């Protein structure tokens, strides 16, 4: 993809150097204490809260002029959120961008982990809306901080208990709570629980919550365990279909309604992964046929 | 016999005002103690200070812990105190809403304390919750309803089940029958008396209702303006009050 040169009216990657240093300090602390939510002085960004202001600040603090950036929104490279953040950094940092997971050095993501395994030279930055996993059961911040400090995590299981009591199984399908390195319970941002096993990976994972002013991290190869009950073990479920475009039966799928008669198709939510498979000759049920013309 | 719980010179001031001053007593295993007095006499302040909800300004609150024997809960570390308050201690609030999670089902409310001490088997948690709801006379088909759908009396019984599920040795109760109508009160008292006797619980009950202490308490402490003015066996204090204020209190009970 072509890249315009950096807009000289802004400092590299928009934020001033002092701010980036402050964010880097928070990131280092987060890496030192895996899963711990480090408060930081989140700045106003030129986009609304909920669009990834936390992730953008973390990305800005990590970027160097040599980096190659990929931005995905629910796995897709071509949706509004991904396109606007990618353009933002093209303009303010002048960095190279890519849609290929393996070519990127920094990947900012909203609500997905790419299907392709990441390597140790990559950084995965998550946009986090609500960093506190205990929030919906305990609204007091003073109390949740104390619960983290004293490792009182029984309440997290109350949420899972409620799921089973009401639905017969653990119905939490995204933002599924995990325990990091046997210590802190963490909200992995609203990724589908299908992605939870991938949280143990080679790349550095950083989480930024702009409105809530928190940064946390999972260093490479850190142990991440999804919470569950002995008799209701964790199940990283997905739609029971192959992708209708590339035929993959092991990737996370989006369900797309194709007309108002209820016809539907399942496609990979990771557009780069799906396109790569199609290019290498994989077909699905609804792939365009070569001999159709 | 060593006391289970022992309070020495406990005082709590709100600025220059006295919350409670120089309260001392011993509570032995299986004993139920009532604290009575008018509104503002420092009953609830005393109870909250004993239960560790805030730090007293002076005094000791000793508890006979399972592991280390007598320990001063005021000076023990916060994690230890919080652990104590969800295992060996229980606190029944006057308003059930303060002691329950209103957006969590009845079963979840009872299960919370079990999960807080490490229970991770759904079937076991559910079985224990079922057993406890049954003991406090809440029908099984209400188990997955939220407490918001319960009557006041049911909420209070649920709060008691939630507190007793970890088999505590000491229960603090703050006006457990307040705000309930008399027939519901009677059932609740009957239930409480049964549980206290059956489980051999020790309890400290704060109330302004003399009928409650007459039914439940072995011993009675009368408070006025933050001070203990009289204490002794319940029947003795109620039948032969010595202090002027106690005499007033006993004589102001309405006779039907």
HADDOCK unambig.tbl for C-alpha pairs under 7 A between the chains (distance, minus, plus):
assign (segid A and resid 150 and name CA) (segid B and resid 79 and name CA) 6.25 0.50 0.50
assign (segid A and resid 152 and name CA) (segid B and resid 116 and name CA) 6.85 0.50 0.50
assign (segid A and resid 153 and name CA) (segid B and resid 116 and name CA) 6.77 0.50 0.50
assign (segid A and resid 154 and name CA) (segid B and resid 112 and name CA) 6.75 0.50 0.50
assign (segid A and resid 154 and name CA) (segid B and resid 115 and name CA) 4.85 0.50 0.50
assign (segid A and resid 154 and name CA) (segid B and resid 116 and name CA) 3.89 0.50 0.50
assign (segid A and resid 155 and name CA) (segid B and resid 112 and name CA) 6.59 0.50 0.50
assign (segid A and resid 155 and name CA) (segid B and resid 116 and name CA) 6.76 0.50 0.50
assign (segid A and resid 157 and name CA) (segid B and resid 115 and name CA) 6.67 0.50 0.50
assign (segid A and resid 158 and name CA) (segid B and resid 108 and name CA) 6.06 0.50 0.50
assign (segid A and resid 158 and name CA) (segid B and resid 112 and name CA) 5.98 0.50 0.50
assign (segid A and resid 161 and name CA) (segid B and resid 108 and name CA) 6.58 0.50 0.50
assign (segid A and resid 162 and name CA) (segid B and resid 105 and name CA) 6.98 0.50 0.50
assign (segid A and resid 162 and name CA) (segid B and resid 108 and name CA) 6.33 0.50 0.50
assign (segid A and resid 165 and name CA) (segid B and resid 144 and name CA) 6.68 0.50 0.50
assign (segid A and resid 229 and name CA) (segid B and resid 120 and name CA) 5.07 0.50 0.50
assign (segid A and resid 229 and name CA) (segid B and resid 121 and name CA) 5.33 0.50 0.50
assign (segid A and resid 229 and name CA) (segid B and resid 122 and name CA) 5.99 0.50 0.50
assign (segid A and resid 230 and name CA) (segid B and resid 120 and name CA) 5.88 0.50 0.50
assign (segid A and resid 230 and name CA) (segid B and resid 121 and name CA) 4.97 0.50 0.50
assign (segid A and resid 231 and name CA) (segid B and resid 121 and name CA) 5.80 0.50 0.50
assign (segid A and resid 231 and name CA) (segid B and resid 122 and name CA) 6.25 0.50 0.50
